[in-house]
């Protein structure tokens, strides 16, 4: 048996050690580069999608004559214009109070049953949604107001998982037309309590009608179904409808009023002509 001599022979060329780049083929390097680029692109798109889903608009929705247009004009121009029934969408940009001075687009959606569904066109850019209720008349037309709110709740719970739903505020407006038994001043607490109790009662009636497969007479636009979902609560034993237990998330309440142009309201001069502080505070928190 012959043993190979492993000693170095002068003039013999030793084989070079292959570098890492030579060991990895060019197609593999190209594939790795493309994969990394795809990952980076996906991260950028996700961040952009999240920023879009947060939205930058406040939608004012609710029945006709609830005061949405007056709220818009006061927020945007510090002037409470005479109220009228809008048949077209109004919009303006406002600057929120505070050091951040963030800008927010306010969109006033008409409340007429045939065109109120236009709010869905703005949901993709909505950060917040305020459902405006006339607290002075809700005891008489609670069923109609609840039917409108029902469609709003259904739309919010039907949004795709990729879209963050806007924050929801129920605004008990025209609180200056209600008087507390213990005080002559504006009672926003009374307005909020009245609106909340009446809407929960009427929405519970609609929920029970759904459970019993009883059709609810619609008051909406043509082709709009009244027996939609959106009234599911996550409370103990699936009890009666409560805003605190609504499946769509947190529902906030605030009482507001605008006395300008309504001298019969009896608001004291020291209270001023602008009672939208509750709305402004909520918007400032939402915009953070």
MIKE-585968 format. One record per residue (C-alpha): residue number from 1; residue in three letters; x negated, z, y negated. Coordinates in steps of 0.1 Angstrom, whole numbers. Layout:
residues N
+-----+------+-------+-------+-------+
|  nr | rest |    xx |    zz |    yy |
+-----+------+-------+-------+-------+
| NUM |  ala |     X |     Z |     Y |
...
+-----+------+-------+-------+-------+
end
This chain:
residues 288
+-----+------+-------+-------+-------+
|  nr | rest |    xx |    zz |    yy |
+-----+------+-------+-------+-------+
|   1 |  unk |     0 |     0 |     0 |
|   2 |  unk |   -13 |   -10 |   -34 |
|   3 |  unk |   -11 |    15 |   -63 |
|   4 |  unk |    -6 |    -1 |   -96 |
|   5 |  unk |   -32 |     8 |  -122 |
|   6 |  unk |   -14 |    22 |  -152 |
|   7 |  unk |   -45 |    27 |  -174 |
|   8 |  unk |   -47 |     6 |  -206 |
|   9 |  unk |   -66 |   -25 |  -203 |
|  10 |  unk |   -84 |   -38 |  -234 |
|  11 |  unk |   -67 |   -69 |  -248 |
|  12 |  unk |   -34 |   -62 |  -230 |
|  13 |  unk |    -3 |   -64 |  -251 |
|  14 |  unk |    21 |   -34 |  -246 |
|  15 |  unk |    59 |   -42 |  -249 |
|  16 |  unk |    75 |   -28 |  -282 |
|  17 |  unk |   102 |    -3 |  -281 |
|  18 |  unk |   135 |   -19 |  -291 |
|  19 |  unk |   151 |    -6 |  -323 |
|  20 |  unk |   186 |     7 |  -325 |
|  21 |  unk |   199 |   -23 |  -344 |
|  22 |  unk |   186 |   -46 |  -317 |
|  23 |  unk |   204 |   -26 |  -290 |
|  24 |  unk |   237 |   -29 |  -308 |
|  25 |  unk |   251 |   -64 |  -308 |
|  26 |  unk |   262 |   -81 |  -340 |
|  27 |  unk |   299 |   -83 |  -330 |
|  28 |  unk |   301 |   -45 |  -325 |
|  29 |  unk |   286 |   -39 |  -359 |
|  30 |  unk |   312 |   -63 |  -375 |
|  31 |  unk |   340 |   -45 |  -356 |
|  32 |  unk |   328 |   -11 |  -367 |
|  33 |  unk |   326 |   -22 |  -403 |
|  34 |  unk |   361 |   -37 |  -402 |
|  35 |  unk |   375 |    -5 |  -387 |
|  36 |  unk |   359 |    16 |  -414 |
|  37 |  unk |   373 |    -7 |  -441 |
|  38 |  unk |   408 |    -5 |  -426 |
|  39 |  unk |   407 |    33 |  -425 |
|  40 |  unk |   396 |    35 |  -462 |
|  41 |  unk |   424 |    11 |  -471 |
|  42 |  unk |   450 |    31 |  -452 |
|  43 |  unk |   439 |    63 |  -470 |
|  44 |  unk |   443 |    46 |  -504 |
|  45 |  unk |   478 |    32 |  -495 |
|  46 |  unk |   490 |    66 |  -483 |
|  47 |  unk |   479 |    82 |  -515 |
|  48 |  unk |   496 |    56 |  -536 |
|  49 |  unk |   527 |    59 |  -515 |
|  50 |  unk |   528 |    97 |  -520 |
|  51 |  unk |   524 |    93 |  -557 |
|  52 |  unk |   552 |    68 |  -558 |
|  53 |  unk |   574 |    90 |  -536 |
|  54 |  unk |   570 |   118 |  -561 |
|  55 |  unk |   587 |    96 |  -588 |
|  56 |  unk |   587 |   100 |  -625 |
|  57 |  unk |   624 |    98 |  -634 |
|  58 |  unk |   653 |   122 |  -639 |
|  59 |  unk |   686 |   108 |  -629 |
|  60 |  unk |   717 |   122 |  -646 |
|  61 |  unk |   747 |   117 |  -623 |
|  62 |  unk |   782 |   131 |  -622 |
|  63 |  unk |   818 |   123 |  -630 |
|  64 |  unk |   829 |   106 |  -663 |
|  65 |  unk |   832 |   127 |  -694 |
|  66 |  unk |   809 |   154 |  -680 |
|  67 |  unk |   784 |   151 |  -709 |
|  68 |  unk |   756 |   130 |  -694 |
|  69 |  unk |   751 |   107 |  -723 |
|  70 |  unk |   751 |   135 |  -748 |
|  71 |  unk |   724 |   153 |  -728 |
|  72 |  unk |   703 |   122 |  -727 |
|  73 |  unk |   705 |   117 |  -765 |
|  74 |  unk |   697 |   153 |  -771 |
|  75 |  unk |   667 |   154 |  -748 |
|  76 |  unk |   653 |   121 |  -761 |
|  77 |  unk |   662 |   121 |  -798 |
|  78 |  unk |   671 |   157 |  -806 |
|  79 |  unk |   705 |   145 |  -817 |
|  80 |  unk |   738 |   150 |  -799 |
|  81 |  unk |   757 |   118 |  -803 |
|  82 |  unk |   795 |   117 |  -800 |
|  83 |  unk |   805 |   116 |  -763 |
|  84 |  unk |   820 |    85 |  -748 |
|  85 |  unk |   826 |    71 |  -713 |
|  86 |  unk |   796 |    50 |  -704 |
|  87 |  unk |   800 |    18 |  -684 |
|  88 |  unk |   763 |     9 |  -683 |
|  89 |  unk |   731 |    27 |  -674 |
|  90 |  unk |   712 |    43 |  -703 |
|  91 |  unk |   676 |    53 |  -702 |
|  92 |  unk |   650 |    69 |  -725 |
|  93 |  unk |   615 |    86 |  -721 |
|  94 |  unk |   611 |   122 |  -731 |
|  95 |  unk |   581 |   145 |  -733 |
|  96 |  unk |   584 |   178 |  -715 |
|  97 |  unk |   574 |   210 |  -734 |
|  98 |  unk |   542 |   227 |  -726 |
|  99 |  unk |   505 |   221 |  -728 |
| 100 |  unk |   506 |   193 |  -702 |
| 101 |  unk |   531 |   173 |  -723 |
| 102 |  unk |   542 |   152 |  -694 |
| 103 |  unk |   564 |   122 |  -700 |
| 104 |  unk |   596 |   117 |  -679 |
| 105 |  unk |   621 |    88 |  -678 |
| 106 |  unk |   657 |   100 |  -681 |
| 107 |  unk |   683 |    76 |  -666 |
| 108 |  unk |   720 |    82 |  -673 |
| 109 |  unk |   741 |    67 |  -645 |
| 110 |  unk |   778 |    60 |  -653 |
| 111 |  unk |   802 |    81 |  -634 |
| 112 |  unk |   830 |    55 |  -630 |
| 113 |  unk |   839 |    54 |  -592 |
| 114 |  unk |   833 |    16 |  -590 |
| 115 |  unk |   797 |    17 |  -605 |
| 116 |  unk |   785 |    53 |  -598 |
| 117 |  unk |   767 |    41 |  -567 |
| 118 |  unk |   740 |    25 |  -590 |
| 119 |  unk |   721 |    57 |  -587 |
| 120 |  unk |   707 |    45 |  -553 |
| 121 |  unk |   688 |    18 |  -571 |
| 122 |  unk |   667 |    44 |  -589 |
| 123 |  unk |   662 |    69 |  -561 |
| 124 |  unk |   628 |    55 |  -551 |
| 125 |  unk |   613 |    66 |  -585 |
| 126 |  unk |   633 |    98 |  -589 |
| 127 |  unk |   615 |   131 |  -592 |
| 128 |  unk |   646 |   150 |  -601 |
| 129 |  unk |   684 |   145 |  -599 |
| 130 |  unk |   708 |   165 |  -621 |
| 131 |  unk |   745 |   164 |  -611 |
| 132 |  unk |   764 |   172 |  -643 |
| 133 |  unk |   798 |   190 |  -640 |
| 134 |  unk |   822 |   199 |  -668 |
| 135 |  unk |   826 |   236 |  -662 |
| 136 |  unk |   857 |   238 |  -684 |
| 137 |  unk |   877 |   213 |  -662 |
| 138 |  unk |   863 |   217 |  -627 |
| 139 |  unk |   891 |   240 |  -617 |
| 140 |  unk |   916 |   212 |  -622 |
| 141 |  unk |   896 |   183 |  -607 |
| 142 |  unk |   874 |   201 |  -582 |
| 143 |  unk |   883 |   178 |  -554 |
| 144 |  unk |   873 |   147 |  -573 |
| 145 |  unk |   840 |   162 |  -584 |
| 146 |  unk |   832 |   174 |  -549 |
| 147 |  unk |   839 |   139 |  -535 |
| 148 |  unk |   814 |   125 |  -560 |
| 149 |  unk |   788 |   151 |  -551 |
| 150 |  unk |   794 |   145 |  -514 |
| 151 |  unk |   781 |   109 |  -518 |
| 152 |  unk |   751 |   122 |  -536 |
| 153 |  unk |   743 |   147 |  -509 |
| 154 |  unk |   747 |   121 |  -482 |
| 155 |  unk |   724 |    96 |  -500 |
| 156 |  unk |   697 |   123 |  -503 |
| 157 |  unk |   698 |   133 |  -466 |
| 158 |  unk |   698 |    96 |  -456 |
| 159 |  unk |   664 |    88 |  -473 |
| 160 |  unk |   636 |    76 |  -450 |
| 161 |  unk |   610 |   102 |  -439 |
| 162 |  unk |   584 |    84 |  -459 |
| 163 |  unk |   602 |    91 |  -492 |
| 164 |  unk |   602 |   125 |  -507 |
| 165 |  unk |   637 |   134 |  -519 |
| 166 |  unk |   641 |   143 |  -556 |
| 167 |  unk |   647 |   179 |  -565 |
| 168 |  unk |   684 |   186 |  -570 |
| 169 |  unk |   700 |   205 |  -599 |
| 170 |  unk |   737 |   211 |  -603 |
| 171 |  unk |   743 |   215 |  -641 |
| 172 |  unk |   774 |   235 |  -651 |
| 173 |  unk |   777 |   218 |  -685 |
| 174 |  unk |   800 |   226 |  -715 |
| 175 |  unk |   796 |   263 |  -708 |
| 176 |  unk |   804 |   270 |  -745 |
| 177 |  unk |   840 |   262 |  -737 |
| 178 |  unk |   842 |   292 |  -714 |
| 179 |  unk |   844 |   327 |  -728 |
| 180 |  unk |   833 |   359 |  -710 |
| 181 |  unk |   857 |   389 |  -710 |
| 182 |  unk |   828 |   411 |  -722 |
| 183 |  unk |   812 |   389 |  -748 |
| 184 |  unk |   821 |   362 |  -773 |
| 185 |  unk |   788 |   344 |  -767 |
| 186 |  unk |   782 |   314 |  -744 |
| 187 |  unk |   783 |   326 |  -708 |
| 188 |  unk |   762 |   302 |  -687 |
| 189 |  unk |   764 |   327 |  -658 |
| 190 |  unk |   802 |   323 |  -658 |
| 191 |  unk |   799 |   285 |  -658 |
| 192 |  unk |   775 |   285 |  -630 |
| 193 |  unk |   795 |   309 |  -609 |
| 194 |  unk |   827 |   289 |  -614 |
| 195 |  unk |   812 |   255 |  -606 |
| 196 |  unk |   794 |   268 |  -575 |
| 197 |  unk |   824 |   286 |  -560 |
| 198 |  unk |   847 |   256 |  -566 |
| 199 |  unk |   823 |   230 |  -553 |
| 200 |  unk |   815 |   250 |  -521 |
| 201 |  unk |   852 |   254 |  -514 |
| 202 |  unk |   860 |   217 |  -519 |
| 203 |  unk |   829 |   206 |  -499 |
| 204 |  unk |   839 |   229 |  -471 |
| 205 |  unk |   873 |   213 |  -469 |
| 206 |  unk |   856 |   179 |  -466 |
| 207 |  unk |   833 |   193 |  -439 |
| 208 |  unk |   862 |   206 |  -419 |
| 209 |  unk |   880 |   173 |  -422 |
| 210 |  unk |   849 |   156 |  -407 |
| 211 |  unk |   847 |   181 |  -378 |
| 212 |  unk |   883 |   175 |  -370 |
| 213 |  unk |   879 |   137 |  -373 |
| 214 |  unk |   905 |   137 |  -401 |
| 215 |  unk |   899 |   108 |  -425 |
| 216 |  unk |   894 |   118 |  -462 |
| 217 |  unk |   911 |    97 |  -487 |
| 218 |  unk |   884 |    80 |  -507 |
| 219 |  unk |   882 |    79 |  -545 |
| 220 |  unk |   850 |    58 |  -546 |
| 221 |  unk |   841 |    22 |  -551 |
| 222 |  unk |   853 |    -5 |  -528 |
| 223 |  unk |   837 |    -3 |  -494 |
| 224 |  unk |   824 |    32 |  -500 |
| 225 |  unk |   833 |    55 |  -471 |
| 226 |  unk |   844 |    91 |  -479 |
| 227 |  unk |   839 |   105 |  -444 |
| 228 |  unk |   801 |   104 |  -447 |
| 229 |  unk |   776 |   130 |  -436 |
| 230 |  unk |   753 |   151 |  -457 |
| 231 |  unk |   773 |   184 |  -455 |
| 232 |  unk |   753 |   200 |  -426 |
| 233 |  unk |   742 |   236 |  -432 |
| 234 |  unk |   715 |   254 |  -413 |
| 235 |  unk |   729 |   289 |  -417 |
| 236 |  unk |   738 |   314 |  -390 |
| 237 |  unk |   764 |   301 |  -365 |
| 238 |  unk |   769 |   270 |  -387 |
| 239 |  unk |   794 |   288 |  -410 |
| 240 |  unk |   811 |   274 |  -441 |
| 241 |  unk |   793 |   252 |  -465 |
| 242 |  unk |   769 |   270 |  -487 |
| 243 |  unk |   744 |   254 |  -510 |
| 244 |  unk |   717 |   280 |  -500 |
| 245 |  unk |   719 |   267 |  -464 |
| 246 |  unk |   722 |   230 |  -471 |
| 247 |  unk |   701 |   208 |  -447 |
| 248 |  unk |   687 |   187 |  -476 |
| 249 |  unk |   667 |   215 |  -491 |
| 250 |  unk |   669 |   237 |  -522 |
| 251 |  unk |   698 |   233 |  -547 |
| 252 |  unk |   693 |   248 |  -581 |
| 253 |  unk |   719 |   257 |  -607 |
| 254 |  unk |   718 |   260 |  -645 |
| 255 |  unk |   744 |   264 |  -672 |
| 256 |  unk |   741 |   243 |  -704 |
| 257 |  unk |   761 |   234 |  -735 |
| 258 |  unk |   760 |   213 |  -766 |
| 259 |  unk |   781 |   225 |  -794 |
| 260 |  unk |   774 |   197 |  -819 |
| 261 |  unk |   805 |   178 |  -828 |
| 262 |  unk |   828 |   205 |  -813 |
| 263 |  unk |   834 |   231 |  -840 |
| 264 |  unk |   864 |   244 |  -820 |
| 265 |  unk |   839 |   257 |  -794 |
| 266 |  unk |   834 |   289 |  -814 |
| 267 |  unk |   796 |   291 |  -807 |
| 268 |  unk |   779 |   315 |  -831 |
| 269 |  unk |   755 |   298 |  -856 |
| 270 |  unk |   727 |   320 |  -845 |
| 271 |  unk |   729 |   305 |  -810 |
| 272 |  unk |   721 |   271 |  -824 |
| 273 |  unk |   734 |   237 |  -814 |
| 274 |  unk |   713 |   230 |  -783 |
| 275 |  unk |   719 |   249 |  -751 |
| 276 |  unk |   697 |   228 |  -728 |
| 277 |  unk |   670 |   254 |  -723 |
| 278 |  unk |   679 |   259 |  -686 |
| 279 |  unk |   676 |   222 |  -679 |
| 280 |  unk |   642 |   220 |  -698 |
| 281 |  unk |   628 |   249 |  -679 |
| 282 |  unk |   638 |   235 |  -646 |
| 283 |  unk |   623 |   201 |  -655 |
| 284 |  unk |   590 |   217 |  -665 |
| 285 |  unk |   587 |   234 |  -631 |
| 286 |  unk |   597 |   202 |  -612 |
| 287 |  unk |   571 |   181 |  -631 |
| 288 |  unk |   542 |   204 |  -621 |
+-----+------+-------+-------+-------+
end
